[in-house]
Amino acid sequence: MSVTEAYLQECLADGGGMRDVVSRTRFPPAFQECWGARMLARPMFVPEGELAAAVGDIETVFTLLGSLPFRLFDGDVDHYCSLLGIAPDKAAVLRRFASTGPVRYGRADLYHDGRDFKLLEFNVASDLGGTDRAEMQRSLLDTEPFGEFARRHGLGYVHTGEEIVRALRGACRPTAGERTPRVALVCARGGLARFGHLLLAFRETLHRLGLPIALAELDDVTESAGALRVAGAPVDAVFRFFTVDDVCADTRAARRAEPILRAHEEGRAVLWTPMDSSLYSNKGALSLLSDPGHGSVFTDAERRAVDRLLPWTRLLADGPTRVGDRTVDMLDHCVERRTELIAKPLRDFGGTGILVGWELSPHAWESALRDAVKDHFIVQERVTPRTEKVVDPGTAAVEEWIAAWGVFITPGGYAGTDVRASPAGSGAVVNYGTNQLTRTTGVFTH
C-alpha cells in the first residue's frame, strides 16, 4: 500500500482525527493569516527517489537556461532579448548582470502526468511565491495523529526557508563575514500594500530561522557613507521583490534602484537576485531548449534531460517550422492541434493571458492564435495531470484534485516543494489569482 493510500484510509476511518488534522494544526500567526483559509485538507506525498530524479533534470535545465545567450547567440544579449520580446530599455538593465549567468535560485512548476514530472514553466527570480510554505510541514509534524503517521512511514521534507537563509548567509559572507547579515526585502512603490500578507508570512518564517529581515520599498532605500540604508540602518543584502518592469516604469523608479544596482556591481552589498533573472524566466527560453534546431549546442545527456522534463514548446510565429521530419506552417499546425495545446504570453505571470485550446471553440482558438502571434507567445503541448484524491473533512467525500508542484532550488541544490491544487474540472490553470478554489499544501517525501 502506498503512503497516499494509507493516509486516505486513515482519513476515511477518522477514528484518530486524521481527516481534520490540517484544520487543527497551529501555524505561525502570519502564515495562518495569509494561508489558513486556503489550506488543502491534506499534504502530498512523493517517493524520494522519484523527486530526486526530477530535481536532477530541473538543475540541468536551469544551467542550460543560463547558458542560452552564450551558446546560441555568442553572448549577444540584445539579439536574445529581441527574439524573446524583451524591450530595449529592459534589455539594457538585464545586460548589466548577464555576464556570469543567473544565481541558482528559482521554482520549477510541474505537473505529474501519472508517469513523470513535466515542466510547465521555470520561475527564475527572487520574488517567488511559496517560499514560506514549508511552515505547513513543520507545523503538521507537531500535530497528532499526523506526527505519528509521519514517523511510521519515514516521512521527510526540506524546509525552503532554511535553504534561503543558508543561501543569503553564504552570499553575504564576503561583506558580513560570519555575523548575521542585515537584509531588506525591497518592493517597488506600492508593493508592501499589494503583497503585504505574503511578505509578512515570509518575514515571520525567516525571523523564526534567525534571520531578521526588514520590509521596504524602493523609495525607502538611501545611500550614505558608501552603504545602502533602510530606516537609517545599513544593509548587507537587498532581497529583490522589484522587477525590471518596475525599474523601467519611470525615471523615479530607475533613480531609486540605481544605488542598489551599483552597490551590487561594486561588491558593497548583495542584490538577491541580480536583475538578469528575467532573461531566463521568460517562457520563450523554454522554447529555445525544446526546439531540435538548437540540438547541436547541447550534449546528449543535456538533450535527454530536456526531453524527459519539457513538453513540446515553441515560439508562436507566422511561418514554417519543423515538426518531426516535416516542415509545416506553425499557425496552421497549432490550429489543427487545438485540443493538445496551450498558449502562454512570454512575460506575464499568475496565469494571466493564457489561452487554453481545449477550452475554446475551433473558431475562438484560431482567432486568438492569430492575434497572439503579434504579442510574443509560446505554444506548449498539453500535459494531462494525474488527479489527487482528497477526503473532505466535513462530508468524508473523496474528491479529485489537480496539483501543480513547485520545486525550489538554491545554490545549495534542492530546496523544498510546495503544491497548488484545485478541484478537477474547475479550470486548466491552477493559480490563486485566476481560480478562487485553488488551495495550497506542503509535500513530504518517503
Secondary structure, 3 states (H helix, E strand, C coil): CCHHHHHHHHHHHCCCCCCCHHHHCCCCHHHHHHHHHHECCCCEEECHHHHHHHHHHHHHHHHHHHHHHHHCCCCCHHHHHHHCCCCHHHHHHHHCCCCCCCCCCEEEEEEECCCCEEEEEEECCCCCCCCCCHHHHHHHCCCCCHHHHHHHHCCECCCHHHHHHHHHHHHHHHHHCCCCCCEEEEECCCHHHHHHHHHHHHHHHHHHCCCCEEEEEHHHEEEECCEEEECCEECCEEEECCCHHHHCCCHHHHHHHHHHHHHHHCCCCEEECCCCHHHHHCCHHHHHHHCHHHHHHCCHHHHHHHHHHCCCEEECCCCEEEECCEEEEHHHHHHHCHHHEEEEECCCCCCCCCEEHHHCCHHHHHHHHHHHCCCCEEEEECCCCCEEEEECCCCCCEEEEEEEEEEEEECCEEEEEEEEEEECCCCCCCCCCCCCCCEEEEEEEC
